[in-house]
């Protein structure tokens, strides 16, 4: 492995806010099954796989489904979600993100996507970022969900970087834990009280100055 710094970005809640689309699709599913689904409950699904998310929702709604109906509802939810994704464009990129990506690109610092979403590649193409990432690892490439660090370890390997020299941007507790377990520097995007296990926390990318990125790069590489 080459001894250099590398950056790994989660997608949902970090580069784009697709949580709102997931919420709308999950709420429709719940409503169709005869119960409600709140934004507070949606927050608990951050970084959670589609299968585990549906299990949680059914438990909240005190509903049981056959395996066949479970799979059918998952497919319906994804279709509804993708109908929102289909309308996405570059305007969906969260403020401050382009500044950081531009800096990394201009200084030849490798960066990858590390997301649990199986729709990650589709979304990156919609927002015109697909070709900018040096590597993309998504839900189709992994078998273990966060907080297992598998997604980030695969990304580090693709970037030819040691895990301890990688910086991870995440918005979920499970994602921060995955970065920490992988011995990477964890940067939380969101609420400091929620993401207290992160090495650093910012409300969003507009709070991240380039000198902070430079400081991360100057840190002694292991």
N, C-alpha and C positions, 0 to 999 in steps of 0.2 A: 504493500500500500504506500502511496506517495504521502509525504508528511505535509499536507496542506489543509487549510480551512475550507469547509464546504457548508452550504446552507440548505436546509430542508423545510419546505412549507406545507402545512396542512392546507386543504382547500376551503371547505365549508367554514365560514366564520372568520377566516384569515384572509383569503384572497377575494372571495365573494361571500355574500350572505344568502346562501340557499336555504338556511334554516327556515326562512319565512315560507318558502315553497314546500318544504317538508311538512311544516305545520298545516298549511292549507290542505295538502293531500291526505295527511293522517286524520285531520279533523273531518274531512268528507267521508273517509272510511268509517270512522267511529260513528258519525251521524247516520250513515247508511245502515249500520249495525244496531242502531237504536240507542246510542248514548253519546255524551259530549266528551270533548277533548280540549284541554285548556293550554294556553301558552306556557303556563308554569310547568305543566307536565311535559310539554315539548322540550323545555330546557333540559330535562332529565335524559333526553334521548341523544344529546350531543355526543358524538364520537361512538355511538352504539350502532351495531349492525342492523340491517333491515329486519332480519329474523328476530333478534332479541328485542327490537323496538316494538314489533307487533305483539310479541309475547307480553311485554309490559302493558301495552295499551289494552289488550284483551283482559288482563288481570284487573286493571283499573275499572274496566267496564263490566267486570264479573261475567265475561262471555267466554264460551268454549266453542272451538271450531274443529271440524274433522281435519285431518292432514291435507286432504284434497282442497277443502274450502280455505284453509290457511294459506296454501300456496296460491290459490286463485286471488285471494284478497291482497296478497303481497304484489302480485302482478298488476292488479288494478291500481294499487297505490302508486306503483312505479310509473305506470302509464300517465296517471294524473300529474305526478311530479314532473315527468318529462315534457308534458304539455306546457308547463310553466318555463322549464329550462329552454324549450324551443324558442321562446321569445327573448332570451337573453342576448345582450351585446356588450361591447366594451364599457358601456356606462355602468355596468353592474360591478366592475372592479372597485373594491373598497378604497376610499381616499388614503393616500400615502403609500400604497403598495407599489405603484409604478416607479416612484422615486427610489425605493430600495432596490427593485429589480434592475433599474437602469444603472445604478451605481455598481452592483455586482457584475453586470454584463460588461460595463466599460472597463472594469479592472480585472477581467478574466477570472472571476471567482465563481467556481461551479455551484449550481444550485439545482435542486430537484423538488418534485412534488411527492409528498408522502401522505396519501389519503385513503380512508376506508371506503370511499365512494366508488361504486362500480361505474358511475357516470362521469368520473373525473375527466377523462379524455374528451368526451363530448362537450363538457362545460368549457374546458380550456380552448377548444376550437371555436366555440361560440363567442368567447370574449377575446379571441385573437392572441392568446398567450401560449398556445400549444407548442409552437416551434422554438420558443425562447428557453424552455427548460432543458437542461442537459440530460435529465432522466425523469421518468414518470413511473411512480409505483402507486397502484390503486387497488381497490378491492378485488380485482380479478387476478392479482399477483400474490395475494397473501392468504394464508389459511388460519392465522391467529389474529384475533381482534385486539386493539389497544385495551388495556395497558401493556400487553405483550409488545415488545419493541420491534417485532419482525419487520413491519413496514418501513421503519426508519433504518434498520440494519441493512435491508436490501437496497434502500436508496443510497446509503453510505458506500456500499460495495460498488454500486453502479457509478458513483462519483469518484471511485478509487481513493476514498478518504477513510482515515481511521475514525471509528465512532466518537472517540473522545475529542476529535477535532471538528465535529459537526455541531452546528447551531440549528435548533429546531424551533419554528414558530407554530404555536398551537393555541386553540381557544377552549379546549376541553380538559377536564381533570384527568381523564383516562389518557389523553394525548401527552399531557405534561408528565404523567407517571411513566409512560412508555419511553419518553426521551430520557428521563432520569435513570430508569432501569438500564437503558442502553448506554449510559454514562456520557450522554451528550449535554451540551448547554441548552437549557430550556427557556424559551421566551414566551410568556403567556400573553395572549391578546384578549383582554376582557376585564373582568372584575378581580381586583387584587385579593379580596376576601375569599373568592371561589378558587382562584388559581394560586393560592399561597405556597404551593410546593414548587413553583417555578423559580428559576434563578433570577429572572427579571420579569416584571409585568408592566404592560402598557395598555391603556384603554383601547387604543387602536393605533394604526401605523402613522397617523398624523403626529403622534407624540414621539415617534422614533426619529431622532436626528442622525444625520450621516456620521457625525463624530462618535456616536454610540456604536455604529457598525464598524467604524475604523478601530475603536477600542477593542471590540471583539476580535478583530483580525490581528491586533497587536499582542493580544494575550499569548503568553508562551505556549507554543504548540507542543503537545505531549509526544 
